[in-house]
Structure formats: C-alpha cells, structure tokens
C-alpha cells in the first residue's frame, strides 16, 4: 500500500511515504506493550495532564493542523478548523470526565458487599478513515488513553501527513514513547497486528467489507472490537415541518464535508403533501454551490477526497440511472481541474435498483415521496444500514415517537447535530456495533471486574454432583 499525499484540488502529489518494515513494526509493538505496563499504573490526574495538554496544543495550532487536512483530502478550510476545534474538545472532555466515568460502581448483593471496577486491557489497534482525519483519531485517543490503554493506529493511506501530525502532537504533549504510535503499514501487516497476542482490542471505522474482515479476524483471536461501518441515513420530512428550517438542515446534512460523512442525510423521505415544495427549495439550494479552492474561505464546494473516490461515485450514479433512477440534478464531473462532482439528486429509485441499498459517499441525495409517517418509518427502516437518521416536524413529541420507531443507533429531531463529545456515536445492522464518545465510548476497551467482599458464610461441603442437582451451581 502506498502512503501518498495527493491534493484533490489539483491532482498534485505532495509527498510520499515508505511503509514500515516488518522489523520496524515489531519494534513498535514491543515499545507499545512496554509503554502500557507503565501507563496503566498512572493516576487519572497524570494521564489527564498529558491528554489535556494535547487538547490545548491542538486548540492553539488550529491553522497549522488544518492546512494538511485541506491539502490531503480537500476539506474546506473552515470545516477543517471546525473539525480541529471539536477534536480538541473531545480530548479535553475525557481528560476532565474519565475518572468519573470509570469510578467503581457499588452493587447491592443479598449478602456481603460488591462493586464493579474498571481497568485497562492493553494495546488497542485502531484503523481509521480519511474523511475526518483528526476527529476520528481524537475520538479513540481521548477515551482509550484516559482509560489506561495505549494505541497503535493505522490511518488511511491518503492522509499520512495528518496521521504523522497527530502522533507528533502527543510527543509535544509529553506522552511517553509508545503511548500513541502511528503505523504506516500494509493490509497484510495490519492482519499481523490484529493477530499479535500483545494487542488486546481492535477498533475500526471504515467500509462494511473491511469491517467484516477485521471483526472476523479479531473474533478468531477472541479480542474485543468496535466497528463503525457507515450509513445511509433517512431524513424524514413530515407535512407539518417548518420548511425553511428543514431545508437548511437538509443542505448541511447532505453537503457538509462534500457529502463524505457516515452520519449524514442521504435518503430524503418526504410526505407527499410537502414533497414538491421541499424538492423545489432543495434543488435550488444545491444548485447554488460553486466549486473552488478549499483553502479559500469563500469556496462553497470542495473536491472529493481523491480521484478514485470521484470515479467510484460517478459510476455508482450511472449504475443507478441505468437501473431506472431519474437524474433530477447534477450527476456529472465538473469540467475543471480537480476531483469535483456536481451536487446530485436522484429520484424514482425502486427497491430492485442497487442504489436502494447502497451508501452514496459524496454530494448525492436520494429522494423518495411517501403518503404518511407510517410509510416514512417503514422506508427508513428498509435499509441494511442503521447508523443515524432525522425527522422534521413542528410537533416535537411526535418527532420523538417516530425517532423511537426508526431502527438506528442515533436519531435526531429537527436537527442532525451529532457533534458533541457527550453524545455516544455508533449504529446497528451493517453500520456496525459499539459506541464512541460520551460515557459509553470509554467503556469499550476496559475490563469490568466484579469484586465481592464482606463476611459471607461458606456453603456446607457436599459432592459436586449434589451441588449441581441442588441448583446451587
């Protein structure tokens, strides 16, 4: 696998990086395992000093970190700055709250006393994607380092400078050698890391196909794992929705990060009473986007992350149309240098169309009309994915009732505001399992140990077969 920085705005290769040798990888694993034996015994205050320092450095150097993100994967510079501020907040959040989240929990047995306590498990291997080059790293580093684990991370091959910058952040914050290790490794070497007995957990954000492979490999080694594997989120619009408010979220939900977001509005499911009005406003809004240099704050449409991402998405749209979908807007490459695609709306997508089941990772919206809220819910649930979703209605209680009926890991009423360190992030079905962020995020890779104590009388001695027969064991 080649680790290469290519600017998708102009196709220029910025820098290439060699993969680690097997010997270098072995040294990295050995160093990480040794670091764990020290880090696990650090107090929460000692861990927090380093994690909070990393947060403050990131906050102070937003522009320095934002630049390689924009250059490597085309994220518009204002969005890049926003991602870094959120990443800094995540690190600070866990530095402040980890000890409380992992404090012993008192239990109430019928006899004696007991509690549950949390302890780290060791080296955790993380495989992370390119679409949020710093946020994805912060949401594993913050909780798992504060829990007392150490991390080895294989980042996406097209954002190596972001990956290296994040590792240097920890060194600058005073982290011990091996606490956080960036790995420039191949897929085969990744398998070696998963198989290594010194590695105790695996976290991945990526495609369903890769997730199945990694989860199966971790499962064969009986290792804890978490998987976030994308989504095809429903954006439900009911007849009583405030359309002006709804359209703003629809546009943001589909076009943020040039549509390259797992938890994004992808399937627009609109009750027929307001379908025409919604579609007219939505089409007009998407038509107003202008491509440009993502380093320019005035640019509204950045490139896709790579040429291969653009070509794959164009092929996906063409395949949808050849199977009966109608192209209402866009659908083509923009005639200019760089990996730019027109904002696109597809309608008339029947269940037999492959597009009905697929995730479109880019500025492509799938539009559906339904008769009522029950049809909207049924269509929302008719998906292999189950990451997030949203519903728009002036009746918030109604929205909450509908949110409870949609089969996803996350639902939002009159918003798609998932960017809060307090809110657990994750899905069900093909969107994966496990949660990141919030209280749940730090529980993913810790040992939840029962400790029972107090004066408890031993049972009368009897043969094991009699104990079994009596129901005592």
Order of alpha helices (4+ residues) and beta strands (2+ residues): beta-beta-alpha-alpha-alpha-alpha-beta-beta-beta-alpha-beta-alpha-beta-alpha-beta-alpha-beta-beta-alpha-beta-alpha-alpha-beta-beta-beta-alpha-beta-beta-alpha-beta-beta-beta-alpha-beta-alpha
